[in-house]
Amino acid sequence: MNRISLGFVPLVALLGCASGPTVPREQTCADVRVPTITQLDGHRLALNGMAVREVSILSVDVYVGALYLEHGTRDAEEFVTSAQHKRLELHFVHDIGREAVVRFVRWGFSNNDEELRSRYESQADWIEQFFEDYVAGDVVAFDYRPGRGIRMSKNGIALGDWTGDEFAQVFFRVFVGPKPGNRTLREGLIGGICNP
């Protein structure tokens, strides 16, 4: 199983100081290969980090997360609050039911932003309709546009828009907040090593 071996250095930083053919076009994490550069509404986003989301009880890899940013960072709160275009991709490597996904999201909302949680409780309940059963090979993306919020898509097909910058912050803290469901996922997305 392949692993990224870049240490705790955001991929964006490497791309920014590299030139010519030495710039990697793809990175691999747990056999999931993604491009190092992507586009969102004409904005160039670079891969900030990748990580495996594991269900610790069963030691099963569920998905590989890939975070793209306009401006790379190793600071989770800067990623969450910065007004830049962002994309978080979940590449599923194992089948998982909708109920398990919803439980993870609910847990993340409940444990990572006490100040804003109650304000957005109804919106957090509302977005559950967009989650479904996933199979290995599915790719779910959350595209953030400043001032507009998040657009969720599955396998390139848009599923819905979640308006509001503040709600987007609450959602992204599910993955990289102070109490993430999986700490290695948090560390990998903000520029760490891809480890399960």
N, C-alpha and C positions, 0 to 999 in steps of 0.2 A: 504494500500500500504506500503510495507516494505521499510525501510530506513537503510542505514549503520549508525551506531551511534558511530563511532570511533573518532570523532572530527578531528582536523587538524593534524593527525599523519599518515604518510604513512603506508599502510598495510605491506610493505616490512620491515619496522623497527620493527613492532610487531612480524612478523615471525622470524626475526633475533634474537630476545631475548626470544622467547617462546620455549618450548620444550615439547615433549611427546604429549599426547592427547589434550592439550589446544590449539594447533595450528589449526585454522579453515581451513577446506579444501575448503570451498566455502564461497562466500559473495553474498549478494543479494542487488539489488538496483532497485526500481520500479518494483518489481516482476521478474527481470532478475537475474538469478543465474549463477555465473561464478566460476571456480576454482581459488584458490589463487596462485597456481603454475602452470606454463606451460613450455614447452620446445621449443626452436628454434635452429635448427642445433646443438643439443647437449648442448646448453647453457640453464641454469636454469633461468627462468624469474619469478619474483614474482609480484603480483598485487600491483601497486602503488596507484591506486585510481579509483573510478567509479563516473559517473555523468550522469544526464539526460540532453539531448538536447531538449529544448522546443522551439516551435514556439510561441513567446511571443504574437503576435497579436491574435492568436486563443487559446492560453493557451493549446496547444496540445503537449504531449510528443511524440517525433519522434523516438529517439533512446536513448539507454544507452551506453555510452562510457566506455570502460575498458582499462586502460593502464598498460602494463607489462614492467618491466625493470630488467636488471641484478643488477643494483645498484640504490636503491630507492632515490628519491629526492623530496623536497618540492619547488624546484626552477624551474620554467618553462624554463628558458633559459638553465639551466644545462641539463634538459631533452632533449631539442632541439639539443644542440651542442655536447653532450657527445658521444664519440666513443664507444658505447656499443650496444649490441643487444636489440631491442625494438619491441614491438607489440602493436598496437592500434586497438582495436576491436570496431565495431559499431553494437550493437544488436538492430535491428529495432523493435519497439513496435507499429508502426503505418505505414500504407501505405504512400508512398511519391513518387512523380513523378521525373523522371530524371531531368527535367528543374529546379525544386526547389533545387536539390542537386548541380547541376552545378552553380546555382546562388550563393549558399552559399560558394562554393569553390572559385569562381571568386572574391567574396567580400573579402574573407580572404586573397587571394593573393594580392589584391589591397591595403589592409589597414594595413598589418603587417610587410612588409619588403621592404621598399622603395629602399634600396641599391641594393638588389639582384633581385627585381621584374622585372626590365626591362631586365636583363640578361637572365632570364628564362621565359620570356613571351611566347615564342613559345612552350616551353616544357609544360608550364601550359595549353596552348590550346590543346596540343597533348593528355594529360592524360584524357581530357573530354570524349574521346571515350570509356573509361572503365566504366564510370558511366551509370546507367540504372534505370528503375523503381524498387522500392523495396517494399516488403510487410512485414507485421508483421511476425517475425520469421526469417527473413534473417539476416545473420551475415557477415559483410564485415570486413576483416582484412588487416592491413598494416604492414608488417613485414620488419623491417630495419636490414640490415647486414652491419657493418662497411666496407667501401671500395667498396661496391657493390650497395648500394641504397635500394630501397623499392620494395617489391613484394606485389601486391594487389591480394586478393582472395575473393571469395564469396562462402559461405557455404562450405568451404574447398577445392574449386577448384581454382587453380591459374589462374588469368586473364592476368597478364602482369608484367613486371619488369620496374621500373623507375630508371635508373642509376644515380649515382652521390650523394655524401654525402651532397654537398651544396644545391642541389635541395631538398633533403629530409628535410633539415632544413627549407627551405621555406615552404614546404608542412605542416610540423608539426606545424608551427606557425599559420596556418589557425585555429587550435584548441586551442592553448595556447599562442598565441602571445599577444602583448600589447593591441590589439583591437579585441578580439575574438568575434565571432558572438553571443556567449552566455557566460557571465562571470561565471555563476555557473558551466558550463561544464569545463571551464579552472580550476577553483578552485578545483573541485572534482577530476579531473585527476591527479593533482599534490598533492594529499593527503588530500583533504578536505572531508566534509560530503556530502553524496549523497542527494542533494536537487534539486527539479525542479526549 
